């Protein structure tokens, strides 16, 4: 009985210490406007200007292709409408129609690839900016004694005294090295390996099939 009482007393003494060990210190909160840094830092402005130029160039190219396609499409439609009832286009007109279809497909592929390239460039620039913001943010946190930083976009309201955007921006601007606005090309996935095929060996290239002769009179 005495041993049981003694053990209970020791457990009671240990409880306050355990509870005290689980307590966390009160956070020292700071707020940063990340988008403001991304948009206004010196090298960021230069990079954003170049990205905007890339977008304008792609838009101009898209307009050129659209005008070319519209002009050729209108001309072809007039030639097709001028054909006698039931008559098929001759070889020259058929070839022109096929070239027009290829023009449309190539234009779609070109503009689509251009949009993807610009999206990769934007993400690449933001990644580089983030790599510069992170150490600057750590420095300011240490200087201000902050233990928690919230992004201004996720905060409804905050006192201006908690904002450390200007301090972080000043440190980021100390690095004047230009940002790279051209992302590396995406890595291509290796071709699927066939079962039983030795590693490193390329699959055999299929030979093109010969076109079948069409019946006469069609």
C-alpha positions in Angstrom: 0.0 0.0 0.0 2.8 2.4 0.9 4.5 1.7 -2.4 1.3 2.5 -4.3 0.9 5.8 -2.5 4.5 6.7 -3.1 4.2 5.9 -6.8 1.0 8.0 -7.1 2.7 10.9 -5.3 5.6 10.8 -7.8 3.2 10.7 -10.7 1.4 13.8 -9.4 4.7 15.6 -9.0 5.7 14.8 -12.6 2.4 16.0 -14.2 3.1 19.8 -13.9 6.5 19.4 -15.3 5.3 17.4 -18.3 2.5 19.9 -18.9 4.9 22.8 -18.7 7.2 21.2 -21.3 4.4 21.0 -23.8 3.7 24.7 -23.7 4.9 26.7 -26.7 6.2 30.3 -26.6 3.9 33.1 -27.8 4.6 33.7 -31.5 6.1 36.9 -32.7 4.1 37.5 -36.0 5.3 39.5 -39.0 3.5 40.1 -42.3 5.0 40.4 -45.8 3.4 41.3 -49.1 5.1 38.7 -51.4 3.4 39.9 -54.6 4.7 43.4 -53.9 8.2 42.2 -53.8 7.7 40.0 -56.9 6.3 43.0 -58.9 8.5 45.9 -57.6 12.0 44.6 -56.9 14.5 46.1 -59.4 15.4 42.9 -61.2 11.8 41.7 -61.0 10.6 44.8 -62.9 13.2 44.1 -65.6 12.2 40.5 -65.9 8.5 41.2 -66.0 9.1 43.7 -68.8 10.9 41.0 -70.8 8.1 38.5 -70.1 5.6 41.1 -71.3 7.5 41.6 -74.5 7.5 37.8 -75.1 3.7 37.9 -74.7 3.3 40.8 -77.1 5.5 39.1 -79.6 3.4 35.9 -79.4 0.2 37.9 -79.7 1.5 39.7 -82.8 2.5 36.3 -84.4 -0.9 34.9 -83.6 -2.6 37.8 -85.3 -0.4 37.4 -88.4 -1.3 33.7 -88.7 -4.9 34.5 -88.1 -5.0 37.0 -90.9 -3.1 34.7 -93.2 -5.5 31.8 -92.5 -8.6 34.0 -92.8 -7.4 35.4 -96.2 -6.6 32.0 -97.6 -9.8 30.5 -96.2 -11.9 33.1 -97.8 -10.2 32.6 -101.2 -10.6 28.9 -101.1 -14.2 29.1 -100.1 -14.8 31.3 -103.2 -13.1 28.7 -105.4 -15.1 25.8 -104.0 -18.3 27.7 -104.3 -17.5 28.4 -107.9 -17.3 24.7 -108.8 -20.1 23.2 -110.8 -22.7 21.2 -108.9 -21.3 17.8 -108.0 -17.8 18.5 -109.4 -14.8 17.7 -107.2 -11.8 20.1 -106.9 -9.0 19.4 -109.4 -5.5 18.3 -108.2 -4.2 21.9 -107.9 -7.2 23.0 -105.8 -7.1 19.9 -103.7 -3.5 20.4 -103.0 -4.2 24.0 -102.0 -6.9 22.9 -99.6 -4.6 20.3 -98.0 -1.9 23.0 -97.6 -4.5 25.3 -96.0 -5.4 22.5 -93.5 -1.7 22.0 -92.7 -1.3 25.8 -92.2 -4.1 25.7 -89.6 -2.6 22.8 -87.7 0.9 24.2 -87.7 -0.5 27.6 -86.5 -2.3 26.0 -83.7 0.8 24.0 -82.7 3.1 27.0 -82.9 0.9 29.3 -80.8 0.2 26.6 -78.3 3.9 25.8 -77.9 4.5 29.6 -77.5 2.0 29.9 -74.7 3.5 26.9 -72.9 7.0 28.4 -73.3 5.9 31.7 -71.8 4.1 29.9 -68.9 7.4 28.0 -68.1 9.3 31.3 -68.3 7.0 33.0 -65.8 7.2 30.1 -63.4 11.0 30.0 -63.8 11.3 33.7 -63.0 9.1 33.4 -59.9 11.2 30.5 -58.8 14.3 32.6 -59.0 12.7 35.5 -57.1 11.6 33.1 -54.4 15.1 31.9 -54.0 16.1 35.5 -53.3 13.2 36.3 -51.0 13.8 33.3 -48.7 17.2 34.3 -47.3 16.2 38.0 -47.1 13.1 37.0 -45.2 15.2 34.9 -42.8 17.5 37.8 -42.2 14.7 40.2 -41.4 13.0 37.7 -39.1 16.2 37.4 -37.1 16.6 41.2 -37.0 13.0 41.7 -35.8 12.8 38.7 -33.6 9.9 37.2 -35.6 9.0 33.6 -35.3 6.1 33.5 -37.7 5.6 35.3 -41.0 2.2 35.5 -42.8 1.6 36.5 -46.4 -0.5 39.6 -46.8 -2.7 37.9 -49.3 -3.9 35.4 -46.6 -4.5 38.1 -43.9 -7.7 40.1 -43.7 -6.1 42.9 -41.8 -2.9 43.6 -39.9 -1.2 46.5 -38.2 1.4 48.4 -40.4 3.9 47.8 -37.6 3.9 44.1 -38.4 4.7 44.6 -42.1 8.3 43.7 -43.1 7.8 44.0 -46.8 10.0 47.1 -47.2 12.9 45.5 -45.2 12.8 42.3 -47.3 12.5 44.3 -50.5 15.6 46.3 -49.6 17.7 43.2 -49.1 16.4 41.6 -52.3 17.4 44.7 -54.2 21.0 44.3 -53.1 21.3 41.4 -55.5 21.5 43.2 -58.9 22.2 40.0 -61.0 19.6 39.8 -63.8 17.0 37.1 -63.7 16.9 34.5 -66.5 13.6 34.9 -68.4 14.1 31.8 -70.5 13.3 28.6 -68.7 15.2 25.4 -69.7 13.3 23.1 -72.1 11.2 20.4 -70.4 12.9 17.1 -70.0 11.7 14.5 -72.5 10.6 11.2 -71.1 12.5 8.2 -72.4 10.6 6.0 -74.8 8.8 3.0 -73.3 10.9 -0.1 -73.3 9.4 -3.2 -74.7 9.3 -6.4 -72.7 12.5 -8.4 -73.3 14.3 -5.5 -74.9 17.8 -4.9 -73.6 18.3 -1.7 -71.6 19.6 1.2 -73.6 18.5 -0.2 -76.9 16.1 1.9 -78.9 12.9 0.4 -80.2 12.9 -0.4 -83.9 11.5 2.4 -86.1 8.3 1.2 -87.8 8.5 1.3 -91.6 5.9 3.4 -93.4 3.2 1.5 -95.1 2.8 1.9 -98.8 -0.4 3.7 -99.8 -3.1 1.5 -101.2 -4.1 2.2 -104.8 -7.5 3.9 -105.1 -10.1 2.4 -107.5 -10.4 4.1 -110.8 -13.3 6.3 -111.7 -13.7 7.8 -108.2 
